[in-house]
Amino acid sequence: MSVLDRAALRRLALLPSACLLLSSCAPDGGAVGAVATGHFSARHQFPVVLVSWCGESPPARIELASEDHGWRLNATREFEGDRLEVDLGAPGEDWTITDLAGDPAYRVVPDSPETEYTLGVTSAAALEEDAEHDIATLGFDTELLAADDGVYLGTHTSGEGALVGTDEFPPEC
């Protein structure tokens, strides 16, 4: 076997480990956190949410749904960086608000403090692929947000809320 053949064989042997390394570094997913204020007024309004994404594609849609009703916030622009703060009760001009059927909505308030909501964040890339909530999901109720102080965290792998300190958000990708 010639020297060139041995060198090429060594490079080919390293190729699978290089591919594995590169694919394990490929960012995807993210986290969403609902800010718990520990104040009684949090029972009657939706929280500010913190969104962090790991990939190149920022959030394009946020869905908030209960058993009886739901809202969809659609981004009106592309966001820079890898973090975003959105007040669900008053999201501002960066978002249009509709109900889940697509009809315009003007008021986003909880039904009751005990109503369970699921919050899902979808990236622009996932919208093109019809993938749901690829950045993160989180289940919460506003009674919970009124009882604690911190951030209820949900990720792309688990929508079960875990209370963390505000300085612990976002988790690493």
Secondary structure, DSSP 8 states (H G I E B T S, - for coil): --HHHHHHHHHHHHHHHHHHHHHHH----EEEEEEEE-SGGGGGS--EEEEEE-SS--EEEEEEE-SS-EEEEEESS---SSEEEEETTS--TTEEEEETTS-B------S-TT--EEEEEEEHHHHHHT---SSEEEEE-HHHHHH-EEEEEEESS--S-EEE-GGG-S---
